[in-house]
Amino acid sequence: MTTRTAVLYARVSSREQKEEGYSIEAQVKSLRTFAQKNGMEIVREFIDIESAKSAGRKEFGNMLEFLKHSKTCRLVLVEKTDRLSRNFEDEVSLNKLNLEIHFVKTGTVLSKDARAQTKFMHGIELVSSKYYTDNLSEEVKKGMNEKASQGMYPGRAPFGYRNNPATRTIEIHPEKSAIAQRAFEMYASGRYSLLALSKELRRVTGTNISKTNLHKMFNNPFYIGRFVWSGNTYNGDQPKFIRPELYVQVQSILNGHNRPKYGTRDLAFRGMLNCAHDNCTVTGEIKKEKYIYYRCTGYRGKCALPNMREEVVAERLGQLLQDIQIPPEVARTIGASLQQTQADMRAQSVKERARLERELASLRSRIDSAYNDKLDGKITEQFWQRKQTDWANEELRLMAVISQLETEKPDDRVLTLQRTLELAERAYFLYLTRKPAEQADLLKMVLSNCSIDAVSLYPTYRKPFDLIAKRAKNEEWSGREDSNLRPPGPEPGALPG
């Protein structure tokens, strides 16, 4: 009797079953025994560790390709229907090859010559298998959506967190959370592009986070207590380690607002100056690998601005800091006046926080009410989705402002103003003791822009240094206390003038 050749196909549906080991081994052993008893020679074995609910299994595809080109092997040995297929696409691919399939566990043989009843029962088994798969998937999705509605994220935790299989919760990863927080803070500084940040994190922490993954991280509201699941946004119960205002700042930079311009720090003052003749950028270049010169880029044609040595530029820029010096006695007078405003600022902060918390509570009540209306069919799903996005953004904004009030106390604002006064008083002295790169950092705290020609500088001071420079230029400093010396109100960023 001629020995018939066959292929063996075995499958389990998950990595866990593979690791347990018994399911695949049991299938293969049973199929080999069947082949030996029936005088069949197994020429190839194909084993998949994945679901059969949809087409595309690797070894199943390899088996079809082998059978398509084999002229002698037309037998397939498999344990039962749901091991071979749970979708109609794979069934059609098998039928095209004119095979004889032995389902060893049930004793069924399926071929083009099989009885109609056999084909009918096989079809019933296939439909049943597909129903089981679809129903299981539906129940899993239902369970995950219910879990999400209760504030529990049903997926894999993002970087900085970890899934705890014992408690089925998400917790902060002690090492990775520190790296994630550092990434947020570094990007919020405005000194890094995503690519530059990726390289710097790898250099400093040894952790490789790609540019793409950094973008996903910075866009993920999971870090501030929210998450998106199946197109809906939920308030999560996961612990938080990123401040809302830091997240908002990162979002602002990421979306193009306050996007930094990246320069080379070797040329300390490059990017800080514009040419007063044609408003082109003043750039720097190193000559003879030693001397640094600054010149107009000349994008609008030949320019009258001469080349200037870095030392000359540094000396001229230093004069701008000398122009904002506050006499010590005036600084002390203003500082004493600032102290008197602290009580009013504290009261204002408490009042503002209470107002924001009432607004936040009202918003959340409105969201809950609308959600109940959606469940009752009073509003459409489309309307709910559109309004939910607006409400979620507004909730995030209110949370960020409240958090900002918590972290920036009124005393901190007064302290910031006092430090501004101290900086104005000591800036020129500090400038003279610093290297060019540090001088540039100091200037950036005071200037927002500056034009230059061969003789003069035309600075644009940041607030409140513009008021200080104006008053110093008009020689209005005196020891008297008048209305111009009264300290600012609760809003930070202003200075007496």
Secondary structure, DSSP 8 states (H G I E B T S, - for coil): ---EEEEEEEEESSHHHHHH-HHHHHHHHHHHHHHHHTTEEEEEEEEEES--SSS--HHHHHHHHHHHH-SS--EEEES-HHHH-SSHHHHHHHHTTT-EEEETTTTEEESTTS-HHHHHHHHHHHHHHHHHHHHHHHHHHHHHHHHHHTT---S---TTEEEETTTTEEEE-HHHHHHHHHHHHHHHTT---HHHHHHHHHHHH-----HHHHHHHHT-GGGGTEEEETTEEEE--S---S-HHHHHHHHHHHTTTT------TTSTTTTS-EETTT--BEEEEEETTTEEEEEE--TTS------EEHHHHHHHHHHHHHTT---HHHHHHHHHHHHTTHHHHHHHHHHHHHHHHHHHHHHHHHHHHHHHHHHTTSS-HHHHHHHHHHHHHHHHHHHHHHHHHHHS-HHHHHHHHHHHHHHHHHHHHHHHTS-HHHHHHHHHHHEEEEEE-SS-EEEEE-TTHHHHHHHHHTT---S---GGG----SSTT----
